[in-house]
Amino acid sequence: MNILISGASVSGPVLAYWLKRHGFTPTVVEKAPTLRKSGGHAVDLFKPAMDIVERMGALDAIMERKTGTEWITMIRRGTAKPVNIQVSRLMGGISARHVEIMRDDLSEVLYDATKDDVEYVFGDSITSISGDGEVTFERGAPRRFDLVIGADGLHSNVRRLVFGPESSFTHWLGAYIAVATIPNYLDLGDRMAGMPTVGRMVGVYSARHMDDARAFFFMRPAGQLDYHYRDTARQKELLREQFADLGWETPRLLDEMDRAEVFYFDSVTQLRMDTWSRGRVTLVGDAGYCPGPAVGGSTSIAVVGAYVLAGELAKELAGGQGAARGDHSRAFAAYESEMSEYVRRSRDFAMTAAKRLIPGSGAEVWALINGARLFTSLPTRLTRAITRRGGGNLGMHDTFEPKDYGALTPAHPPA
């Protein structure tokens, strides 16, 4: 069975790996001409995703490229003394297994795990998908596929072509995020430094293997901002308007942002779809269920979703069970059923996290800093018990246990 995957960032390569293991023939098309090498921004992998990448044989490469951030230094506006928070204690209370890695580093590791067995087509994009599986491209000749999977992110092209405009499914969480690649002038390696204030947070971090750094800006304006998603000059202007009055390193970070060639700006937007599948097409990761950039654990969920989708397709099509053997629509439905609770909890968590990360009052700024300080002062065993029993969706990742689809893998997977 030939399966086309749109997107070579995170969920696309993971899906391709497991589809190949289960005996399918995946092809990955990526609009970018090559894998991005700018480093991206930092993302988190939690226990279920860590377990999956370990099964892929990619864990050692991921651990070699982890950011190495050991401390978060919280700068309190108007107060000289900062608050230092140990990352291992903070994240250890949330998940039993965790790693932070730059997104583009993760993409490269996942690509390396699949490039010898999977066809990748760079510098092209899907323009149409017919009901019988014929796919046309911007540059390449038309091809026919049995299934098409959109793994192309929050602003998915596949979703637009099959389900309609993005605006039909998005829910703004009231915030915006920006990340700029800047010189590591503070010589950061194992530390992230940030200043939360009412309605805003600004900060900077690097990674142990990087020569540069990332400046980040979170903001919660009174209403939605007026800008075009490709107009970076306007986006930088909006950031200056929102952050110009802040002290600490903010003026320098804004100056470096103006000079930055690698710059990301987006709304913190959540996708809400009744179904991720239609006909021969389904969506995975941010393309189908983005909980919100930087607030909902979307990278981990993308890894898990890709693994589950491949497994359910194998169970239904490659494995062949019962009278429904060969029915991809049943596999899609099983995939959605398997992931629905995890996705729902991630959405709920993201809505709360967006408010807490960008406090709405002085009291909330105090609660953010001192709550983190108190949480990390407790033994990890206790904080993990708190998140499991009374932390709402804070410990949602460790409570999700994907099925083991290993028994469905052919005895001699295709080389």
C-alpha positions as a Markdown table, in Angstrom:
| # | Residue | x | y | z |
|---|---|---|---|---|
| 1 | Met | 0.0 | 0.0 | 0.0 |
| 2 | Asn | 1.4 | 3.4 | -1.1 |
| 3 | Ile | 0.9 | 6.2 | 1.5 |
| 4 | Leu | 1.8 | 9.9 | 0.9 |
| 5 | Ile | 2.8 | 12.0 | 3.9 |
| 6 | Ser | 2.9 | 15.7 | 3.7 |
| 7 | Gly | 5.5 | 17.2 | 6.0 |
| 8 | Ala | 9.0 | 16.2 | 7.1 |
| 9 | Ser | 9.3 | 17.9 | 10.5 |
| 10 | Val | 8.3 | 15.6 | 13.4 |
| 11 | Ser | 5.2 | 13.5 | 12.9 |
| 12 | Gly | 5.9 | 12.9 | 9.2 |
| 13 | Pro | 9.2 | 11.0 | 9.7 |
| 14 | Val | 7.8 | 9.2 | 12.8 |
| 15 | Leu | 4.8 | 8.0 | 10.8 |
| 16 | Ala | 7.0 | 7.0 | 7.8 |
| 17 | Tyr | 9.3 | 5.0 | 10.1 |
| 18 | Trp | 6.4 | 2.9 | 11.6 |
| 19 | Leu | 4.5 | 2.6 | 8.3 |
| 20 | Lys | 7.7 | 1.1 | 6.7 |
| 21 | Arg | 8.1 | -1.2 | 9.7 |
| 22 | His | 4.6 | -2.4 | 9.3 |
| 23 | Gly | 5.1 | -3.2 | 5.6 |
| 24 | Phe | 3.6 | -0.1 | 3.9 |
| 25 | Thr | 5.4 | 2.0 | 1.3 |
| 26 | Pro | 5.5 | 5.6 | 2.5 |
| 27 | Thr | 6.5 | 8.7 | 0.6 |
| 28 | Val | 7.2 | 12.0 | 2.3 |
| 29 | Val | 6.8 | 15.3 | 0.5 |
| 30 | Glu | 8.2 | 18.5 | 2.1 |
| 31 | Lys | 7.7 | 22.0 | 0.8 |
| 32 | Ala | 11.1 | 23.2 | 2.1 |
| 33 | Pro | 14.0 | 22.5 | -0.3 |
| 34 | Thr | 16.0 | 20.8 | 2.5 |
| 35 | Leu | 15.7 | 20.1 | 6.2 |
| 36 | Arg | 15.8 | 23.3 | 8.1 |
| 37 | Lys | 19.2 | 23.8 | 9.8 |
| 38 | Ser | 18.5 | 27.0 | 11.8 |
| 39 | Gly | 18.0 | 25.2 | 15.1 |
| 40 | Gly | 14.4 | 26.1 | 15.5 |
| 41 | His | 13.0 | 26.6 | 19.0 |
| 42 | Ala | 13.2 | 24.3 | 22.0 |
| 43 | Val | 10.5 | 21.5 | 22.3 |
| 44 | Asp | 9.8 | 18.8 | 24.9 |
| 45 | Leu | 9.4 | 15.1 | 24.6 |
| 46 | Phe | 7.6 | 13.4 | 27.5 |
| 47 | Lys | 7.4 | 9.8 | 28.5 |
| 48 | Pro | 5.2 | 8.2 | 25.8 |
| 49 | Ala | 7.1 | 10.0 | 23.1 |
| 50 | Met | 10.4 | 9.1 | 24.7 |
| 51 | Asp | 9.4 | 5.4 | 24.8 |
| 52 | Ile | 8.5 | 5.6 | 21.1 |
| 53 | Val | 11.7 | 7.2 | 19.8 |
| 54 | Glu | 13.6 | 4.7 | 21.9 |
| 55 | Arg | 11.9 | 1.9 | 20.0 |
| 56 | Met | 12.9 | 3.6 | 16.8 |
| 57 | Gly | 16.6 | 3.5 | 17.9 |
| 58 | Ala | 16.8 | 7.3 | 17.9 |
| 59 | Leu | 17.0 | 7.9 | 21.7 |
| 60 | Asp | 20.8 | 8.1 | 21.9 |
| 61 | Ala | 21.0 | 10.7 | 19.0 |
| 62 | Ile | 18.2 | 12.7 | 20.7 |
| 63 | Met | 20.0 | 12.7 | 24.1 |
| 64 | Glu | 23.2 | 13.8 | 22.4 |
| 65 | Arg | 21.5 | 16.9 | 21.1 |
| 66 | Lys | 19.4 | 17.8 | 24.2 |
| 67 | Thr | 19.6 | 21.5 | 25.1 |
| 68 | Gly | 21.2 | 20.8 | 28.5 |
| 69 | Thr | 19.2 | 23.6 | 30.2 |
| 70 | Glu | 19.6 | 23.0 | 33.9 |
| 71 | Trp | 18.3 | 26.3 | 35.4 |
| 72 | Ile | 15.5 | 28.8 | 34.7 |
| 73 | Thr | 16.4 | 32.3 | 36.1 |
| 74 | Met | 13.2 | 34.3 | 36.7 |
| 75 | Ile | 13.9 | 38.1 | 36.8 |
| 76 | Arg | 11.3 | 39.9 | 38.9 |
| 77 | Arg | 10.6 | 43.4 | 37.6 |
| 78 | Gly | 11.5 | 46.0 | 40.2 |
| 79 | Thr | 13.5 | 43.5 | 42.3 |
| 80 | Ala | 17.2 | 43.0 | 42.0 |
| 81 | Lys | 17.3 | 39.4 | 43.3 |
| 82 | Pro | 16.3 | 36.7 | 40.7 |
| 83 | Val | 14.6 | 33.4 | 41.4 |
| 84 | Asn | 16.5 | 30.2 | 40.2 |
| 85 | Ile | 14.5 | 27.1 | 39.4 |
| 86 | Gln | 16.1 | 23.7 | 38.7 |
| 87 | Val | 14.7 | 22.3 | 35.5 |
| 88 | Ser | 15.2 | 18.7 | 36.4 |
| 89 | Arg | 13.0 | 19.1 | 39.5 |
| 90 | Leu | 10.4 | 21.0 | 37.6 |
| 91 | Met | 10.1 | 18.6 | 34.7 |
| 92 | Gly | 10.7 | 15.5 | 36.9 |
| 93 | Gly | 7.5 | 16.3 | 38.7 |
| 94 | Ile | 5.6 | 16.4 | 35.4 |
| 95 | Ser | 7.0 | 13.3 | 33.7 |
| 96 | Ala | 9.2 | 10.3 | 34.5 |
| 97 | Arg | 11.0 | 10.7 | 31.2 |
| 98 | His | 11.7 | 14.0 | 29.6 |
| 99 | Val | 14.1 | 15.7 | 27.2 |
| 100 | Glu | 14.3 | 19.2 | 25.8 |
| 101 | Ile | 15.7 | 19.5 | 22.3 |
| 102 | Met | 15.7 | 22.1 | 19.5 |
| 103 | Arg | 13.0 | 21.3 | 17.1 |
| 104 | Asp | 15.2 | 21.3 | 14.0 |
| 105 | Asp | 17.6 | 19.0 | 15.7 |
| 106 | Leu | 14.8 | 16.6 | 16.5 |
| 107 | Ser | 13.6 | 16.7 | 12.8 |
| 108 | Glu | 17.1 | 15.9 | 11.7 |
| 109 | Val | 17.4 | 12.9 | 14.0 |
| 110 | Leu | 14.0 | 11.5 | 12.9 |
| 111 | Tyr | 14.9 | 12.1 | 9.2 |
| 112 | Asp | 18.2 | 10.3 | 9.7 |
| 113 | Ala | 16.3 | 7.3 | 11.2 |
| 114 | Thr | 14.2 | 7.0 | 8.0 |
| 115 | Lys | 16.1 | 8.5 | 5.0 |
| 116 | Asp | 17.6 | 5.1 | 3.9 |
| 117 | Asp | 14.3 | 3.3 | 3.8 |
| 118 | Val | 11.8 | 6.0 | 2.9 |
| 119 | Glu | 11.4 | 8.2 | -0.3 |
| 120 | Tyr | 11.6 | 11.9 | 0.5 |
| 121 | Val | 10.7 | 14.6 | -2.0 |
| 122 | Phe | 11.9 | 18.0 | -1.0 |
| 123 | Gly | 10.9 | 21.3 | -2.6 |
| 124 | Asp | 7.4 | 20.3 | -3.6 |
| 125 | Ser | 3.9 | 20.6 | -2.3 |
| 126 | Ile | 0.5 | 19.0 | -2.9 |
| 127 | Thr | -2.0 | 21.0 | -5.0 |
| 128 | Ser | -4.9 | 18.7 | -5.1 |
| 129 | Ile | -6.1 | 15.3 | -3.8 |
| 130 | Ser | -8.9 | 13.4 | -5.7 |
| 131 | Gly | -11.3 | 11.0 | -4.2 |
| 132 | Asp | -9.6 | 8.1 | -6.0 |
| 133 | Gly | -6.2 | 8.9 | -4.6 |
| 134 | Glu | -4.7 | 10.9 | -7.5 |
| 135 | Val | -2.4 | 13.7 | -6.1 |
| 136 | Thr | -1.1 | 16.6 | -8.1 |
| 137 | Phe | 2.0 | 18.7 | -7.1 |
| 138 | Glu | 3.4 | 22.1 | -7.6 |
| 139 | Arg | 6.4 | 20.8 | -9.4 |
| 140 | Gly | 6.3 | 17.0 | -9.7 |
| 141 | Ala | 4.2 | 14.9 | -12.0 |
| 142 | Pro | 0.8 | 13.6 | -10.6 |
| 143 | Arg | 0.9 | 10.3 | -8.7 |
| 144 | Arg | -1.7 | 7.9 | -7.3 |
| 145 | Phe | -1.6 | 6.9 | -3.6 |
| 146 | Asp | -3.9 | 4.7 | -1.6 |
| 147 | Leu | -3.9 | 7.1 | 1.4 |
| 148 | Val | -2.7 | 10.7 | 2.1 |
| 149 | Ile | -1.7 | 11.9 | 5.5 |
| 150 | Gly | -1.3 | 15.6 | 6.4 |
| 151 | Ala | 1.6 | 15.9 | 8.8 |
| 152 | Asp | 2.3 | 19.5 | 7.8 |
| 153 | Gly | 1.7 | 21.5 | 11.0 |
| 154 | Leu | -0.7 | 24.0 | 12.3 |
| 155 | His | -1.1 | 25.8 | 9.0 |
| 156 | Ser | -1.6 | 22.5 | 7.1 |
| 157 | Asn | -1.9 | 22.6 | 3.3 |
| 158 | Val | -3.6 | 19.1 | 3.3 |
| 159 | Arg | -6.2 | 20.2 | 5.8 |
| 160 | Arg | -7.0 | 23.3 | 3.7 |
| 161 | Leu | -7.4 | 21.3 | 0.5 |
| 162 | Val | -9.6 | 18.6 | 2.1 |
| 163 | Phe | -11.4 | 20.2 | 5.0 |
| 164 | Gly | -11.5 | 23.9 | 4.1 |
| 165 | Pro | -10.1 | 27.1 | 5.5 |
| 166 | Glu | -8.1 | 27.1 | 8.7 |
| 167 | Ser | -10.3 | 29.7 | 10.3 |
| 168 | Ser | -13.1 | 27.1 | 10.5 |
| 169 | Phe | -11.2 | 25.1 | 13.1 |
| 170 | Thr | -9.0 | 27.6 | 15.0 |
| 171 | His | -9.6 | 28.9 | 18.5 |
| 172 | Trp | -7.3 | 31.8 | 19.6 |
| 173 | Leu | -6.1 | 31.3 | 23.2 |
| 174 | Gly | -5.6 | 35.1 | 23.7 |
| 175 | Ala | -1.8 | 35.1 | 23.2 |
| 176 | Tyr | 1.0 | 35.5 | 20.7 |
| 177 | Ile | 4.5 | 34.0 | 20.6 |
| 178 | Ala | 7.7 | 35.1 | 18.8 |
| 179 | Val | 11.1 | 33.5 | 18.6 |
| 180 | Ala | 14.2 | 35.1 | 17.1 |
| 181 | Thr | 17.7 | 33.6 | 16.5 |
| 182 | Ile | 20.2 | 36.0 | 18.0 |
| 183 | Pro | 23.9 | 36.0 | 19.1 |
| 184 | Asn | 24.5 | 34.3 | 22.4 |
| 185 | Tyr | 25.8 | 37.6 | 23.9 |
| 186 | Leu | 25.0 | 36.5 | 27.5 |
| 187 | Asp | 27.0 | 33.3 | 27.1 |
| 188 | Leu | 24.1 | 31.1 | 28.1 |
| 189 | Gly | 24.5 | 27.3 | 27.9 |
| 190 | Asp | 22.8 | 25.6 | 30.8 |
| 191 | Arg | 20.4 | 28.4 | 31.7 |
| 192 | Met | 17.2 | 30.1 | 30.4 |
| 193 | Ala | 16.6 | 33.6 | 31.7 |
| 194 | Gly | 13.2 | 35.3 | 31.5 |
| 195 | Met | 11.1 | 38.1 | 33.0 |
| 196 | Pro | 7.4 | 37.5 | 33.4 |
| 197 | Thr | 5.3 | 40.7 | 33.8 |
| 198 | Val | 1.6 | 41.4 | 33.5 |
| 199 | Gly | 0.4 | 40.4 | 30.1 |
| 200 | Arg | 4.0 | 39.7 | 28.8 |
| 201 | Met | 7.0 | 37.4 | 29.2 |
| 202 | Val | 10.4 | 38.0 | 27.6 |
| 203 | Gly | 13.4 | 35.7 | 27.8 |
| 204 | Val | 16.5 | 34.2 | 26.2 |
| 205 | Tyr | 18.1 | 30.7 | 26.1 |
| 206 | Ser | 20.7 | 28.7 | 24.2 |
| 207 | Ala | 21.8 | 25.1 | 24.1 |
| 208 | Arg | 25.0 | 23.4 | 25.1 |
| 209 | His | 25.9 | 22.7 | 21.4 |
| 210 | Met | 24.7 | 26.0 | 19.9 |
| 211 | Asp | 26.8 | 29.1 | 19.2 |
| 212 | Asp | 23.7 | 31.3 | 19.0 |
| 213 | Ala | 20.7 | 31.8 | 21.2 |
| 214 | Arg | 16.9 | 32.3 | 21.0 |
| 215 | Ala | 15.0 | 35.3 | 22.2 |
| 216 | Phe | 11.4 | 34.6 | 23.0 |
| 217 | Phe | 8.4 | 36.9 | 23.5 |
| 218 | Phe | 5.0 | 35.9 | 24.8 |
| 219 | Met | 2.2 | 38.5 | 25.0 |
| 220 | Arg | -1.5 | 38.7 | 25.8 |
| 221 | Pro | -2.8 | 41.9 | 24.1 |
| 222 | Ala | -6.3 | 43.3 | 24.7 |
| 223 | Gly | -7.5 | 41.9 | 21.4 |
| 224 | Gln | -6.3 | 40.2 | 18.2 |
| 225 | Leu | -3.5 | 41.9 | 16.4 |
| 226 | Asp | -3.7 | 43.2 | 12.8 |
| 227 | Tyr | -0.9 | 41.7 | 10.7 |
| 228 | His | -0.2 | 39.4 | 7.7 |
| 229 | Tyr | 1.5 | 36.1 | 8.5 |
| 230 | Arg | 4.2 | 36.8 | 6.0 |
| 231 | Asp | 4.8 | 40.5 | 7.0 |
| 232 | Thr | 7.7 | 40.1 | 9.4 |
| 233 | Ala | 8.4 | 43.8 | 9.5 |
| 234 | Arg | 4.9 | 44.4 | 10.9 |
| 235 | Gln | 5.3 | 41.6 | 13.4 |
| 236 | Lys | 8.5 | 43.0 | 14.7 |
| 237 | Glu | 6.9 | 46.4 | 14.9 |
| 238 | Leu | 4.1 | 44.9 | 17.0 |
| 239 | Leu | 6.6 | 43.4 | 19.4 |
| 240 | Arg | 8.3 | 46.7 | 19.9 |
| 241 | Glu | 5.0 | 48.3 | 20.7 |
| 242 | Gln | 4.2 | 45.7 | 23.3 |
| 243 | Phe | 7.7 | 45.4 | 24.9 |
| 244 | Ala | 9.3 | 48.8 | 24.5 |
| 245 | Asp | 8.8 | 49.8 | 28.1 |
| 246 | Leu | 10.3 | 46.8 | 29.8 |
| 247 | Gly | 13.8 | 46.9 | 31.3 |
| 248 | Trp | 16.3 | 44.1 | 32.0 |
| 249 | Glu | 17.7 | 42.8 | 28.7 |
| 250 | Thr | 14.6 | 43.6 | 26.7 |
| 251 | Pro | 15.9 | 46.6 | 24.7 |
| 252 | Arg | 18.9 | 44.6 | 23.6 |
| 253 | Leu | 16.7 | 41.6 | 22.8 |
| 254 | Leu | 14.4 | 43.8 | 20.7 |
| 255 | Asp | 17.4 | 45.2 | 18.8 |
| 256 | Glu | 18.8 | 41.7 | 18.1 |
| 257 | Met | 15.3 | 40.7 | 17.0 |
| 258 | Asp | 15.2 | 43.5 | 14.4 |
| 259 | Arg | 18.5 | 42.2 | 13.0 |
| 260 | Ala | 17.5 | 38.5 | 13.1 |
| 261 | Glu | 17.2 | 36.7 | 9.8 |
| 262 | Val | 15.5 | 33.7 | 11.4 |
| 263 | Phe | 12.3 | 34.9 | 13.1 |
| 264 | Tyr | 9.0 | 33.2 | 14.0 |
| 265 | Phe | 5.8 | 34.9 | 15.0 |
| 266 | Asp | 2.4 | 33.3 | 15.4 |
| 267 | Ser | -0.8 | 33.4 | 17.5 |
| 268 | Val | -1.2 | 30.8 | 20.2 |
| 269 | Thr | -4.0 | 29.1 | 18.4 |
| 270 | Gln | -5.7 | 25.8 | 19.1 |
| 271 | Leu | -7.3 | 23.5 | 16.5 |
| 272 | Arg | -10.6 | 22.0 | 17.2 |
| 273 | Met | -12.0 | 19.5 | 14.7 |
| 274 | Asp | -14.8 | 17.0 | 15.0 |
| 275 | Thr | -12.9 | 14.5 | 12.9 |
| 276 | Trp | -9.4 | 14.4 | 11.5 |
| 277 | Ser | -10.3 | 12.1 | 8.6 |
| 278 | Arg | -12.2 | 12.3 | 5.3 |
| 279 | Gly | -12.2 | 9.7 | 2.6 |
| 280 | Arg | -8.6 | 8.6 | 1.9 |
| 281 | Val | -7.1 | 11.5 | 4.0 |
| 282 | Thr | -6.4 | 11.9 | 7.6 |
| 283 | Leu | -4.3 | 14.3 | 9.7 |
| 284 | Val | -1.7 | 13.8 | 12.4 |
| 285 | Gly | 0.0 | 16.1 | 14.9 |
| 286 | Asp | -0.5 | 19.8 | 14.8 |
| 287 | Ala | -2.2 | 19.5 | 11.4 |
| 288 | Gly | -5.2 | 17.8 | 13.1 |
| 289 | Tyr | -5.1 | 18.6 | 16.8 |
| 290 | Cys | -2.6 | 21.4 | 17.7 |
| 291 | Pro | -3.3 | 22.3 | 21.4 |
| 292 | Gly | -1.5 | 25.6 | 21.0 |
| 293 | Pro | 2.2 | 26.4 | 20.2 |
| 294 | Ala | 4.5 | 26.2 | 23.2 |
| 295 | Val | 1.7 | 25.5 | 25.7 |
| 296 | Gly | 0.2 | 22.0 | 25.2 |
| 297 | Gly | 3.0 | 19.5 | 24.6 |
| 298 | Ser | 2.2 | 19.3 | 20.9 |
| 299 | Thr | 5.5 | 17.8 | 19.9 |
| 300 | Ser | 5.1 | 14.8 | 22.2 |
| 301 | Ile | 1.5 | 14.4 | 21.0 |
| 302 | Ala | 2.6 | 14.5 | 17.4 |
| 303 | Val | 5.1 | 11.7 | 18.0 |
| 304 | Val | 2.5 | 9.6 | 19.8 |
| 305 | Gly | -0.2 | 10.3 | 17.2 |
| 306 | Ala | 2.0 | 9.2 | 14.3 |
| 307 | Tyr | 2.9 | 6.0 | 16.1 |
| 308 | Val | -0.8 | 5.2 | 16.9 |
| 309 | Leu | -1.9 | 6.0 | 13.3 |
| 310 | Ala | 0.7 | 3.7 | 11.8 |
| 311 | Gly | -0.3 | 1.0 | 14.3 |
| 312 | Glu | -4.0 | 1.2 | 13.7 |
| 313 | Leu | -3.4 | 1.1 | 9.9 |
| 314 | Ala | -1.2 | -2.0 | 10.4 |
| 315 | Lys | -3.8 | -3.7 | 12.6 |
| 316 | Glu | -6.6 | -3.0 | 10.0 |
| 317 | Leu | -4.7 | -3.4 | 6.7 |
| 318 | Ala | -1.4 | -5.1 | 7.1 |
| 319 | Gly | -2.3 | -7.3 | 10.0 |
| 320 | Gly | -5.8 | -8.0 | 8.7 |
| 321 | Gln | -8.2 | -8.8 | 11.5 |
| 322 | Gly | -11.9 | -9.9 | 11.1 |
| 323 | Ala | -14.4 | -9.0 | 8.5 |
| 324 | Ala | -13.3 | -5.4 | 8.3 |
| 325 | Arg | -9.8 | -6.3 | 6.9 |
| 326 | Gly | -8.6 | -3.7 | 4.4 |
| 327 | Asp | -10.9 | -0.9 | 5.5 |
| 328 | His | -8.8 | 2.2 | 6.1 |
| 329 | Ser | -11.8 | 4.2 | 7.4 |
| 330 | Arg | -12.0 | 1.8 | 10.3 |
| 331 | Ala | -8.3 | 2.3 | 11.0 |
| 332 | Phe | -8.8 | 6.1 | 10.9 |
| 333 | Ala | -11.7 | 5.8 | 13.3 |
| 334 | Ala | -9.7 | 3.6 | 15.7 |
| 335 | Tyr | -6.8 | 6.1 | 15.6 |
| 336 | Glu | -9.1 | 9.0 | 16.5 |
| 337 | Ser | -10.7 | 7.0 | 19.3 |
| 338 | Glu | -7.3 | 6.0 | 20.7 |
| 339 | Met | -6.0 | 9.6 | 20.7 |
| 340 | Ser | -9.2 | 11.5 | 21.5 |
| 341 | Glu | -8.8 | 11.7 | 25.3 |
| 342 | Tyr | -5.1 | 12.6 | 25.1 |
| 343 | Val | -5.9 | 15.4 | 22.7 |
| 344 | Arg | -8.8 | 16.6 | 24.8 |
| 345 | Arg | -6.6 | 16.8 | 27.9 |
| 346 | Ser | -3.8 | 18.6 | 26.0 |
| 347 | Arg | -6.3 | 21.2 | 24.9 |
| 348 | Asp | -7.6 | 21.8 | 28.4 |
| 349 | Phe | -4.0 | 22.0 | 29.7 |
| 350 | Ala | -3.0 | 24.5 | 27.0 |
| 351 | Met | -5.9 | 26.8 | 27.8 |
| 352 | Thr | -4.7 | 26.9 | 31.5 |
| 353 | Ala | -1.0 | 27.1 | 30.6 |
| 354 | Ala | -1.4 | 30.0 | 28.3 |
| 355 | Lys | -3.0 | 32.1 | 31.1 |
| 356 | Arg | -0.4 | 31.0 | 33.7 |
| 357 | Leu | 2.6 | 31.6 | 31.4 |
| 358 | Ile | 1.5 | 35.1 | 30.6 |
| 359 | Pro | 0.0 | 36.4 | 33.9 |
| 360 | Gly | -2.9 | 38.8 | 33.8 |
| 361 | Ser | -2.2 | 40.6 | 37.1 |
| 362 | Gly | 0.6 | 41.3 | 39.6 |
| 363 | Ala | -0.8 | 38.6 | 41.9 |
| 364 | Glu | -0.6 | 36.0 | 39.0 |
| 365 | Val | 3.0 | 37.0 | 38.3 |
| 366 | Trp | 3.8 | 36.4 | 42.0 |
| 367 | Ala | 1.9 | 33.0 | 41.9 |
| 368 | Leu | 3.8 | 31.9 | 38.7 |
| 369 | Ile | 7.3 | 32.5 | 40.2 |
| 370 | Asn | 6.6 | 31.4 | 43.7 |
| 371 | Gly | 4.5 | 28.4 | 42.7 |
| 372 | Ala | 7.4 | 27.2 | 40.5 |
| 373 | Arg | 9.8 | 27.8 | 43.3 |
| 374 | Leu | 7.7 | 25.9 | 45.8 |
| 375 | Phe | 7.0 | 23.0 | 43.4 |
| 376 | Thr | 10.7 | 22.5 | 42.7 |
| 377 | Ser | 11.6 | 22.6 | 46.4 |
| 378 | Leu | 9.7 | 19.4 | 47.1 |
| 379 | Pro | 11.1 | 15.9 | 46.5 |
| 380 | Thr | 10.5 | 14.7 | 42.9 |
| 381 | Arg | 8.6 | 11.7 | 44.2 |
| 382 | Leu | 6.1 | 14.0 | 46.0 |
| 383 | Thr | 5.7 | 16.4 | 43.1 |
| 384 | Arg | 5.0 | 13.5 | 40.8 |
| 385 | Ala | 2.3 | 12.2 | 43.2 |
| 386 | Ile | 0.8 | 15.7 | 43.3 |
| 387 | Thr | 0.6 | 15.9 | 39.5 |
| 388 | Arg | -0.8 | 12.4 | 39.3 |
| 389 | Arg | -3.5 | 12.9 | 41.9 |
| 390 | Gly | -4.4 | 16.6 | 42.0 |
| 391 | Gly | -2.5 | 18.4 | 39.3 |
| 392 | Gly | -5.3 | 18.4 | 36.7 |
| 393 | Asn | -3.8 | 17.7 | 33.3 |
| 394 | Leu | -0.2 | 18.5 | 34.4 |
| 395 | Gly | 0.7 | 14.8 | 34.4 |
| 396 | Met | -1.3 | 13.9 | 31.4 |
| 397 | His | 1.6 | 12.6 | 29.3 |
| 398 | Asp | 2.6 | 9.8 | 31.8 |
| 399 | Thr | -1.0 | 8.6 | 32.1 |
| 400 | Phe | -1.2 | 7.9 | 28.4 |
| 401 | Glu | 0.0 | 4.4 | 27.4 |
| 402 | Pro | 0.1 | 3.7 | 23.7 |
| 403 | Lys | -0.7 | 0.2 | 22.6 |
| 404 | Asp | 2.1 | -2.1 | 21.6 |
| 405 | Tyr | 1.7 | -2.7 | 17.8 |
| 406 | Gly | 5.0 | -4.6 | 17.6 |
| 407 | Ala | 3.3 | -7.9 | 17.0 |
| 408 | Leu | 1.9 | -6.6 | 13.7 |
| 409 | Thr | 5.3 | -5.9 | 12.2 |
| 410 | Pro | 6.3 | -8.3 | 9.5 |
| 411 | Ala | 9.0 | -10.9 | 10.4 |
| 412 | His | 11.2 | -9.4 | 7.7 |
| 413 | Pro | 10.4 | -5.7 | 7.3 |
| 414 | Pro | 11.2 | -4.2 | 4.0 |
| 415 | Ala | 14.8 | -2.9 | 3.8 |
